[in-house]
Amino acid sequence: MVTSLIDNDLYKFSMQHAVIKMFPFARVRYQFINRGENNFPDGFAEELRKLISEMANLKLLPEEKDFLQKRCYYLDPTYLDFLMGYRFDASEVGVIQQGGNLQVSVEGFWYRTILWEVPLMALISELFFKMTKPEIYSQDKIIDIVRKKATKYNMMGIKVADFGTRRRFSQENHEIVVRELVEYGKNSFVGSSNVMLAMKYNTTPIGTHAHEWFMFHAAKYGYKIANEMSLENWVNIYQGDLGIALSDTFTTEVFFKTFNAKYAKLFDGVRQDSGNPLEFADKTIEHYKKLRIDPISKTIIFSDNLNPEKVEEIANHCRGKIKMSFGIGTNFTNDVGAKPLNIVVKLIEAKPDSFHEWIPTIKLSDSTGKYTGDKNVIDLCCNVLGIK
């Protein structure tokens, strides 16, 4: 189900690279969250543990290292050497099942455990469908669906990328999707977040950072300067590369208070991952204008629960106002006739260094239904940042 160390999203590697450089003593805890409240079948935890144990056999292959050196030039050679020696450690992961309820947790040094999130979710998703055996479309129909989407995106004249590793139906289906998008989406498909498939199909690996980057900075530095320190550290590490900033960890409204002319000019654009995308676009365009920056020189990456109809609506709204691209996940890799799982793995606590206690971490986003973390801590953060 996960057959390569780089069968993972690029932003896990780009963040791991940054963590090693900046926070080598930080420890973290992650937790699996079953948003869809699915019931997992009997014996699921036992099978999942077997798959997790097998992850220890994965290692970076020489040809994979060569690909990273050429296509991910912003990663230090020392980091790639580290990655050659990296092995997953199953002792960092805890799995408990009580009836249909599944609990999964990860704990350890951040620079090590950061790679677990995406493959863990991919394993949980694929194993669930393997054990429950839902009725799905034929492979010919699945291929036809992908080709029609690729054709539609070509006709829209927009850019789309595959962001679907974490909630894919299966690794096999994920590969089919990327293969067909490369072939039939030549005018629109720009790459995949999945490094293994980007390498196999000679397309661009895509990604920057995730919410956990900002969540950790809040634990280390406090909510008031979490966004600023997150952006500053990212710029210092990547010097302008990987220049798409995630805006909604503590709401976009708070983020834009920090996203001043300096950062707005240094970063190529921002990513929208929650809330109303049209409202976000308008706010972003207006923010650039206030900073006397031409919005058409910047990009919004939309990545929140997209499908062709939603993409078309957003594209029509933004065309001619700002550049845009679309990171499409579940609708690409789990559109097979079965209901996809609604699952996440989130950072829940951080110990920034050996002198700190464990500090709860939270994510607010622009959709209250996506808030994660302890309610008392969320209330504290809202009070500190003036969020109603």
C-alpha positions in Angstrom: 0.0 0.0 0.0 3.0 2.3 0.6 5.9 0.9 -1.4 8.5 3.7 -1.4 9.9 6.1 1.2 8.9 8.9 -1.2 5.4 7.7 -1.5 4.6 10.8 0.5 3.8 14.5 -0.1 6.5 16.9 -0.8 5.7 19.3 2.0 6.5 16.6 4.5 10.1 16.5 3.1 10.4 20.2 2.8 9.2 20.7 6.4 11.4 17.9 7.6 14.4 19.6 6.0 13.5 22.8 7.8 12.9 21.1 11.1 16.3 19.4 11.1 17.9 22.8 10.5 16.0 24.8 13.0 14.3 22.5 15.6 16.4 19.3 16.0 15.4 18.9 19.7 11.7 19.5 19.3 9.3 16.6 20.2 5.7 16.4 19.0 2.5 14.3 19.3 0.1 13.7 16.5 -3.4 12.3 16.7 -5.7 10.6 14.1 -9.1 12.3 13.9 -12.0 10.5 12.3 -14.2 13.4 11.2 -16.6 11.2 9.2 -17.1 9.0 12.3 -16.7 5.8 10.2 -16.9 2.5 12.0 -13.8 0.4 11.4 -14.2 -3.3 10.9 -13.1 -5.9 13.4 -9.4 -6.7 13.3 -8.6 -3.4 11.5 -6.1 -2.3 14.2 -4.2 -5.6 13.9 -3.9 -5.3 10.2 -2.9 -1.7 10.4 -0.1 -2.5 12.9 1.3 -5.1 10.4 1.4 -2.5 7.7 3.0 0.1 10.0 5.7 -2.5 10.9 6.5 -3.1 7.3 7.2 0.6 6.8 10.5 0.0 8.5 11.7 -1.8 5.4 11.5 1.3 3.2 14.6 3.3 2.3 15.6 6.0 -0.1 16.9 4.4 -3.3 19.8 6.0 -5.2 17.6 6.9 -8.2 15.2 8.5 -5.8 18.0 10.6 -4.3 19.1 11.6 -7.8 15.5 12.8 -8.6 15.4 14.8 -5.4 18.7 16.4 -6.2 17.6 17.5 -9.6 14.0 18.4 -9.1 14.1 19.5 -5.4 17.2 21.6 -5.7 16.3 23.6 -2.6 17.0 20.6 -0.4 20.5 20.5 1.1 22.8 17.6 0.1 23.3 16.9 3.8 19.6 16.4 4.2 19.4 14.0 1.3 22.3 12.0 2.9 20.2 12.0 6.1 17.2 10.7 4.2 19.3 7.9 2.8 19.7 6.6 6.3 16.2 7.4 7.5 14.0 4.5 8.5 10.4 4.5 9.8 10.2 3.4 13.5 6.9 1.6 14.3 7.4 2.2 18.0 6.6 5.9 17.4 3.0 4.9 16.4 0.3 3.7 18.7 -2.9 2.0 17.4 -5.9 1.1 19.5 -9.3 -0.2 18.4 -12.4 -0.3 20.6 -15.3 -1.7 18.6 -15.6 0.4 15.5 -13.6 3.3 17.0 -10.0 3.6 15.9 -7.3 5.6 17.8 -3.9 6.3 16.2 -1.2 8.4 17.8 2.4 9.3 16.9 5.0 10.6 19.3 8.7 11.4 19.1 11.3 13.8 17.7 9.6 16.1 15.2 12.3 15.7 12.6 11.6 11.9 12.6 7.8 11.7 13.2 6.9 14.3 10.6 7.0 11.8 7.8 4.3 9.5 9.4 1.1 11.6 8.7 0.5 11.1 5.0 1.4 7.4 4.6 -0.5 6.6 7.8 -3.7 8.2 6.3 -3.1 6.5 3.0 -2.7 3.1 4.8 -5.9 3.7 6.9 -7.9 4.7 3.8 -6.8 1.9 1.5 -7.0 -0.8 4.3 -10.6 0.4 5.2 -11.8 -0.1 1.6 -9.8 -3.4 1.3 -11.6 -4.8 4.4 -15.1 -3.4 3.8 -15.1 -4.2 0.0 -17.5 -1.5 -1.2 -19.0 -1.7 -4.7 -16.9 0.6 -7.0 -16.8 1.5 -10.6 -15.0 -0.6 -13.2 -11.4 0.4 -13.9 -12.5 1.5 -17.4 -15.1 3.9 -15.9 -12.6 5.3 -13.4 -10.1 6.0 -16.2 -12.9 7.6 -18.2 -13.8 9.9 -15.3 -10.2 11.0 -14.9 -9.9 11.7 -18.6 -13.1 13.7 -18.7 -11.9 15.8 -15.7 -8.5 16.4 -17.4 -10.3 17.5 -20.6 -12.6 19.8 -18.7 -9.6 21.5 -16.9 -7.8 21.8 -20.2 -10.8 23.6 -21.6 -10.9 25.9 -18.6 -7.4 27.0 -19.3 -6.3 26.6 -15.7 -3.6 24.8 -13.7 -4.4 21.8 -11.5 -2.2 19.5 -9.4 -2.8 16.1 -7.6 -3.0 16.5 -3.8 -4.6 13.2 -3.2 -2.2 10.9 -1.4 -3.7 11.0 2.1 -7.3 9.9 1.2 -6.7 7.8 -1.9 -8.8 4.7 -2.5 -5.6 2.8 -3.2 -2.0 3.3 -4.3 -3.0 1.5 -7.6 -5.8 3.9 -8.2 -3.7 6.9 -7.3 -1.1 5.9 -10.0 -3.9 5.5 -12.6 -5.1 9.0 -11.8 -1.6 10.6 -12.2 -0.8 8.6 -15.3 -4.0 9.7 -17.0 -3.6 13.3 -15.9 -0.1 13.4 -17.4 -1.4 12.0 -20.6 -4.7 13.8 -21.0 -4.2 16.9 -19.0 -1.1 18.2 -20.8 -2.4 21.8 -20.9 -3.6 21.9 -17.3 -1.8 19.3 -15.1 1.3 20.8 -13.5 2.3 18.1 -11.0 1.7 16.0 -8.0 2.3 16.4 -4.3 3.3 12.7 -4.3 7.0 12.6 -4.8 7.1 9.0 -5.9 4.5 9.4 -8.6 6.0 12.8 -9.7 9.3 10.9 -10.3 7.7 7.9 -12.0 5.7 10.1 -14.5 8.3 12.8 -14.9 6.2 15.6 -13.5 6.8 18.3 -10.9 6.6 17.5 -7.2 4.5 20.2 -5.6 4.2 21.5 -2.0 5.6 23.9 0.6 4.4 23.7 4.2 1.4 22.6 6.2 -0.6 23.9 9.2 1.7 22.1 11.6 4.6 24.5 10.7 2.5 27.4 12.1 1.0 25.4 15.0 4.5 24.5 16.2 5.6 28.1 16.0 2.7 29.1 18.1 3.7 26.6 20.8 7.3 27.9 20.7 6.8 31.6 20.3 3.2 32.4 21.2 0.1 33.1 19.1 0.9 36.8 18.6 4.0 36.2 16.5 3.4 32.6 15.3 2.6 33.7 11.7 5.5 36.1 11.5 8.1 33.7 12.9 6.8 30.9 10.6 7.1 33.1 7.5 10.5 34.5 8.6 12.0 31.1 9.3 10.7 29.7 6.0 12.2 32.6 4.0 15.5 32.2 5.8 15.7 28.5 5.0 14.4 28.6 1.4 15.5 32.1 0.2 12.5 32.6 -2.0 11.9 29.0 -3.2 8.8 27.2 -2.1 7.1 30.5 -2.0 3.4 29.7 -1.3 2.3 30.7 2.2 -0.5 28.8 4.0 -2.9 31.5 5.4 -5.5 29.9 7.6 -3.9 28.2 10.6 -5.2 31.0 12.9 -7.7 32.5 10.4 -6.8 34.4 7.3 -7.9 37.7 8.8 -5.2 37.3 11.5 -2.6 36.1 8.9 -3.0 39.2 6.7 -2.2 41.4 9.7 1.3 39.8 9.5 1.5 39.4 5.8 3.0 42.8 5.2 4.7 44.2 2.1 7.9 42.3 2.9 6.4 38.9 3.0 3.8 39.7 0.3 6.7 40.5 -2.0 8.9 37.6 -0.9 6.2 34.9 -1.3 4.8 34.1 -4.7 1.3 33.7 -3.3 -0.9 32.1 -0.7 -2.9 28.8 -0.3 -6.6 28.8 0.5 -7.6 25.6 2.5 -10.8 26.6 4.3 -13.7 29.0 4.3 -15.4 30.6 1.3 -12.9 30.6 -1.7 -14.5 33.5 -3.5 -14.5 35.6 -0.4 -10.9 34.6 0.2 -9.9 35.6 -3.3 -11.5 39.0 -2.9 -9.8 39.6 0.4 -6.4 38.5 -1.0 -6.7 40.7 -4.1 -7.7 43.7 -1.9 -4.8 43.0 0.4 -2.2 43.0 -2.4 -3.7 46.2 -3.7 -3.4 47.9 -0.3 0.2 47.0 -0.4 0.6 48.4 -3.9 1.3 45.0 -5.3 -0.3 44.0 -8.6 -2.4 41.0 -7.7 -1.9 39.5 -11.2 1.7 39.0 -10.3 0.7 36.7 -7.5 -1.0 33.3 -7.2 -3.7 31.7 -5.0 -3.5 27.9 -4.7 -7.0 26.7 -3.9 -7.0 23.3 -2.1 -10.2 22.9 -0.1 -12.5 20.0 -1.1 -12.5 20.8 -4.8 -14.4 19.2 -7.7 -14.8 20.4 -11.4 -17.9 22.5 -10.7 -16.3 24.3 -7.7 -13.1 24.8 -9.7 -15.0 26.4 -12.6 -16.8 28.7 -10.2 -13.6 29.9 -8.6 -11.8 30.2 -12.0 -14.6 32.4 -13.4 -14.5 34.6 -10.3 -10.7 35.0 -10.3 -9.8 35.1 -14.0 -8.1 38.3 -15.0 -7.7 39.4 -11.3 -5.0 37.1 -9.9 -3.2 34.0 -11.0 -4.5 30.8 -9.7 -3.9 27.1 -9.4 -5.9 24.2 -7.9 -4.6 21.4 -5.7 -7.2 18.6 -6.0 -7.1 15.7 -3.5 -10.0 13.3 -2.8 -11.9 14.1 -6.0 -9.0 12.9 -8.0 -7.8 9.9 -6.1 -11.0 8.6 -4.5 -13.7 9.1 -7.1 -14.5 5.4 -7.6 -18.1 5.1 -6.4 -17.4 4.6 -2.7 -17.8 7.3 -0.1 -14.3 8.5 0.8 -13.2 8.7 4.4 -13.1 12.1 6.1 -10.0 11.7 8.2 -7.0 13.8 9.3 -3.9 13.5 11.4 -3.1 16.6 13.3 -0.4 17.9 15.6 -1.9 18.0 19.1 1.1 18.8 21.4 4.6 20.1 21.0 7.7 20.3 23.3 9.8 22.9 21.5 13.0 21.9 23.2 14.2 20.1 26.3 13.5 23.1 28.5 9.8 23.3 27.7 6.8 21.4 29.0 4.3 19.8 26.5 2.2 22.6 25.0 -1.2 21.9 23.4 -1.4 22.9 19.7 -4.5 24.1 17.9 -5.7 25.0 14.4 -8.5 27.5 13.9 -8.9 27.8 10.0 -11.6 29.8 8.3 -14.2 27.1 8.9 -15.2 26.6 12.5 -16.0 23.0 11.7 -12.3 22.5 11.0 -11.1 23.8 14.4 -8.9 21.2 16.1 -7.5 21.1 19.6 -8.5 21.7 23.2 -11.5 24.0 23.5 -10.0 26.0 26.4 -6.8 26.6 24.4 -8.9 27.6 21.4 -10.7 30.1 23.5 -7.4 31.4 24.9 -6.0 31.8 21.3 -9.2 33.6 20.1 -8.9 36.0 23.1 -5.2 36.7 22.5 -5.7 37.3 18.7 -9.1 39.1 19.0 -11.0 36.5 17.1 -14.7 36.6 17.7 
